[in-house]
Amino acid sequence: MSSDHGRAINFGAGPSALPLSVLEETQTGLLNFEGTGMGIAEISHRSKEFQAFLDEFEHNIRTQLDVPPTHRILFTQGGGTGQFSAVVLNLLARYRLLHPQASAADTVLDYVVTGSWSKKAAEEARRLSGGVATVRTAVDARVYSKDGKSFDNIPPHAEFAFADDPALIYYCENETVDGVEFSHDLESPAAFPFHLLKQDRLVPLVADYSSSFMCRPIPRLADHAVIYAGAQKNIGPAGLTILIVREDCIVDVDAAAKLGAPPVPLTLSYKTLADSGSLYNTPSVLAIYMAGLVLRRMKQNGGLPFYEEVNRRKAKKLYAAIHEGEQKGVFRRKVQQGSESWMNAVFEVLGEGAEKNFLEGAEKQGMKGLKGHRSVGGWCRVPSSVHPRADCFSRHSRFALQCYHGTGGRQADRLHDSIHRGGKQLGGLSKIYSIEVYF
């Protein structure tokens, strides 16, 4: 096994930590990709060697997530934020072709708002759809929060109100900033309410899976019209966006525009991507290569069943520690019980003036990227073993602990989580909680 190369313990939320073995293999590929004598950053995206790698990458996504033949897997750029726009434009085009005479009042875009990212997505929809569609909030989680203004819950199913024939229904599966996630147990009251969707038609259901993609299977995947994920949160570097698009949503956007739908830029059109095999223009070759290596490694380690179980155990340990901290008056949970994220546990650590000491102490211990998201005062993500002792989450301010699920670090043959409570010293700060993750 290779050395650590003096690497820090990286808590960055995205771009996130990547497996050392993948980084080392990328080094080789940068010099000589697949024996071509050319680096991956130099080779033509239309070469047979790159096409073969792209096909393998797509196959590994399809087989590990069990993507049905009714859906295409596409690769593009622009991140999740780019898809805030693309899903609106493509699904408005689809709706216009189905309903050429529909008015703006009849053309409804339903948004399930459970956190900062779904809120931003709805704002972009309003910006793009003025005069041609009506954006509705199907449910707003803030209404059901403890303080009436925070995103701290998945609302009760009875409160979801979908239009009868919407052009789009949007939700964000995991809200990275707020620590709220839909349960993958379909019997849970915090699961997405698939039973409320119309059963007699193809529903235009859109899901943002950017921060939880490939951490575990996607419930009712076949019922989705579009699933998208920015790779940098969970499986690769920035620059790649992965789409899973149902065939009926790959439409002639120019024909729709002639009927009154907003025009769609060619590079945002799902049909352009599908017709060109995701190679209409030069794709993010290096990002595809690195994410493809991560998926290859996941397959070798046992695929999603293995990673789902590892992630389940880590989440259980993590929330047990938070609960005990609450009992001792050290922590205060932000998210209501049952709505917590596997990916990022959001809570407050009670006390005065310790944040600076903690960050300085963490830096001395080789832990970087702890300073958090600008909108909530801080978060950190625990990389699952980019270091044999990925240690320490505690701040005397609000932050989210982003548990990096399964794709980072060394090959995991076994996981031992030991939780040390109270009296642990770091940079002069005592009475903090730490989780140590060993592989």
Salt bridges, closest charged atoms under 4 A:
ASP4 OD1 - ARG410 NH2 2.18
GLU24 OE2 - HIS5 NE2 2.79
GLU25 OE2 - ARG296 NH1 3.58
GLU49 OE2 - LYS48 NZ 3.19
GLU56 OE1 - ARG296 NH2 2.77
GLU58 OE2 - ARG62 NH2 3.79
ASP110 OD1 - ARG136 NH1 2.40
GLU123 OE2 - LYS119 NZ 2.86
GLU124 OE1 - ARG127 NE 2.87
ASP140 OD2 - ARG142 NH2 2.77
ASP164 OD1 - LYS198 NZ 2.92
ASP165 OD2 - HIS99 NE2 3.11
ASP165 OD1 - ARG201 NH1 3.92
GLU173 OE2 - HIS184 NE2 2.63
GLU181 OE2 - ARG216 NH2 3.11
ASP200 OD1 - ARG201 NE 3.05
ASP223 OD2 - ARG220 NE 2.38
ASP248 OD2 - ARG94 NE 2.89
ASP248 OD1 - ARG246 NE 2.42
ASP275 OD2 - LYS271 NZ 2.73
GLU308 OE2 - ARG312 NH2 3.43
GLU309 OE1 - ARG312 NE 3.50
GLU324 OE2 - LYS328 NZ 3.51
GLU324 OE1 - ARG421 NE 2.85
GLU326 OE1 - ARG333 NE 3.36
GLU340 OE2 - ARG333 NH1 2.54
GLU348 OE1 - ARG332 NH2 2.72
GLU348 OE2 - ARG398 NE 3.75
GLU355 OE2 - ARG395 NH2 2.30
GLU360 OE2 - LYS356 NZ 2.61
ASP391 OD2 - ARG389 NH2 2.30
GLU436 OE2 - ARG389 NE 3.27
GLU436 OE1 - HIS420 NE2 3.31
GLU436 OE2 - LYS424 NZ 3.36
